[in-house]
Amino acid sequence: MGAQGLAIALVLGCGVMVLVLMTGTQRALTETRDAYYERHRFAEVFATATRAPLGLMERIRAIDGVALAEPRVTLDVTLDLEGLPEPATARVLSLPEAGLPILNLPVLRRGRLPDPLRPEEVLISEPFAEANGLQPGDDFGAILNGQWRRLTVAGHVLSPEFVYTLAPGTLMPDDRRFGLIWMNGDAAAAAADLDGAFNEVTLTLARGASEAAVIAALDRLLAPYGGSGAHGRDRQVSHAFLSSELEQLRAMAVILPPIFLAVSAFLVNMVLARLIALERAQIGLLKAIGYPTSVLAAHYLKLALGIGLAGVLIGWAAGGWLGQALTRLYGDYFRFPFLIFVPGGGAFALSGLLGLGAVALGALRPVLAAARLPPAVAMAPPAPPLFRQGWFDRLGRAAGLRQTTMMILRALLRWPGRAALTLAGLAAAVAVLVASFFTFDATDLMVEELFGRANRQDVTLTLTEARNASVVQDAAHLPGVLRAEGSFGLPVRLHHGPRSRVVALRAAAPKVRLARLVDDRGRVVEVPGEGLVVPRSLADLLRISPGDRVTLELLARPRESWEVPVAAVIGQTMGQDVHMAEAALFARLRQVPQVDRIDLAVDPAAMPDLLAQVKQVPAVAGFVLWTTARQQFEETLSRNVRIMTAIYTLLGVLIAVGVVYNAARIRLSERAQELASLRVLGFSRAEVGYVLVGELMLLAVLAIPPGWLCGYGLAALMAQGFSTDVVSLPLVIERRTYALAALIVLASALGSAFAVRRRLDRMDLVAALKARE
């Protein structure tokens, strides 16, 4: 039984491995994040303003519940980097006049702090420095306050505020084209024209303080100075993406392991039931000479627990090793100065208990059946099955089916329970593969939606501030521009009953051709003349339905509150922006249309000239080249898809192999006499092998449709578990995914069945033909 026990142990080990892997990685990232946040005093509340006097900080620090508060100056700048044809962008953050900040403390990784007497010296983020080969002492060009200046790198740093760094308007980190710059306070204030003022403030809270109350008080203080709405960590971009990834790891740990544990229990039940049936006579003899039932039950239970222990140890070893590798892989995306990988005893203990519990549960029914056998009944051979011809045999003869095919079909009909269990195991393998590969289909749809249907522009320019819509015409005259379209957004707090959320309200212009509003089915959404269009993720969070009236509290001038109906709720894969028709929005604002972003369609031949000129435009704070963004997005996905495809395929194959191999071994032991008789009667090895292999392959084919159905349900659970405030995973499964899952399971089943068939070729016909008396 070594091979059978190993097959079961490998299936069980997969379930244990996934649980240890996902739980351990989640724990490692969580502990690393928490330690990093605590040691470097990551802020808990963030707020921005247009221009607030430094004297206001005394009142901010006096807010009930505020432990620490620190002002700073931030601005977005355009950079000219050697070897990069397009303009890069950066977020500049001010440093205190003496030393490092008290909140969001950067970690100095290389070099030194800037000299306060040298305003051109700066610190830059380590990923940006590595991507561009910038070493301490190197310099680069930047537009500061409308003028080109050379900045000198003093050192490299990491910050708890930017574990995951996204440029405005982008979807993934691009360390080559977006960086972070820490500059001496006076130099940053002069560049932003904020001498004696600040435009951002960060806070930490006292123990037991109410975050909502502190945010409300902070908003009241900053409102006269252009405050755009304070928010907690949950809305801070870096923290939100990291939390989203932790939620997905938690979902994987909950959804996948039960499938492998259930299949393991089924396999133990199947193997142990057959073993006990073969050893009925020995069980009866031992009972007759005085062995208690508990000893016999414990004997078989220990066999099951031995298989379970092997599976648990395999899962622990694989889960611990892969957990370290996965944690290091996450370290490439989430930039921590250190990584803490201590899976903890909890994950190992829980997975071990669940694994041993699964095999014990699978062994329970056959063990109890053996314990209940009276000695006299157990020592007697089982009653032979009744064979009689019925409608099925007559139908088979009428159809001209061969006898070997009829033997396969009779076996399935006469032992339907056994066939159903095998079919259920194979359906589980199909379901796991469908649910696993669905994530690739969902990602492909997201790429097509984001880069093909919604964002069809070549370049996006983010402006330093909102400007009159006539600036779009100026952009249209840049080199190579074929079409220019502007858009506008402002921060609002959306209220519905007791619930609220700070989001961006975007103006939807009519007849837009470049940056379009598209739902998760690829349909272009036309925003009605009155009312809001709300993404479903936000609507679910605030419990909004079409026709409801919501309150929009404007967090920018004119700082009013509007009662607005909800015109539609749409599915979107990313983002929580709400949309209103451009004419309706500016009518409510009582001002002429403005833009803060310009999308451009560009002639590829003129792209170098456009890039060179945009570098010289001070009004541009952000730049996105969509071909580069898509290429980077697809390269990252391609690398991850190869790894995950191999892992998911292995998991599905192990289930299929475990089920089919054990079923084939049991069939061979049960029908050895019948199959040997066929050989003696003149049937060829191929014909006899067809009886064994054909039965299993027929079950594999029959398992595909229910496996597809279960896979769809499992994919729906995964889509729900993986969706967060940041990303909503669409539930879409392509035909190729169903086909690939079916082919992998059929190939695995065929390989396992032929491995057992080789035993049939080597079978001792004389020994097999000896009937037990």
Secondary structure, DSSP 8 states (H G I E B T S, - for coil): -HHHHHHHHHHHHHHHHHHHHHHHHHHHHHHHHHHHHHHTT--SEEEEEEEEEGGGHHHHHTSTTEEEEEEE-EEEEEEE-TT-SS-EEEEEEEE-SSSS-SSS--EEEEE----TT-TTEEEEEHHHHHHHT--TT-EEEEEETTEEEEEEEEEEEE-GGGSS---TT-SS--TTTEEEEEEEHHHHHHHHT-TTEEEEEEEEE-TT--HHHHHHHHHHHHGGGT----EEGGGSHHHHHHHHHHHHHHHHHHHSHHHHHHHHHHHHHHHHHHHHHHTHHHHHHHHHTT--HHHHHHHHHHHHHHHHHHHHHHHHHHHHHHHHHHHHHHHHHS--SS-----HHHHHHHHHHHHHHHHHHHHHHHHHHHHT--HHHHHS----------HHHHHHHHHT--HHHHHHHHHHHHSHHHHHHHHHHHHHHHHHHHHHHHHHHHHHHHHHIIIIIIB--SEEEEEEEEEETTHHHHHHTSTTEEEEEEE-EEEEEEEETTEEEEEEEEEE-TT--SB--B-TTS-B----SSSEEEEHHHHHHHT--TT-EEEEEESSTT--EEEEEEEEEE--SB---EEEEHHHHHHHHTS--EEEEEEEEE-GGGHHHHHHHHTT-TTEEEEEEHHHHHHHHHHHHHHHHHHHHHHHHHHHHHHHHHHHHHHHHHHHHHSHHHHHHHHHTT--HHHHHHHHHHHHHHHHHHHHHHHHHHHHHHHHHHHHHH--SSB-------HHHHHHHHHHHHHHHHHHHHHHHHHHHT--HHHHH----
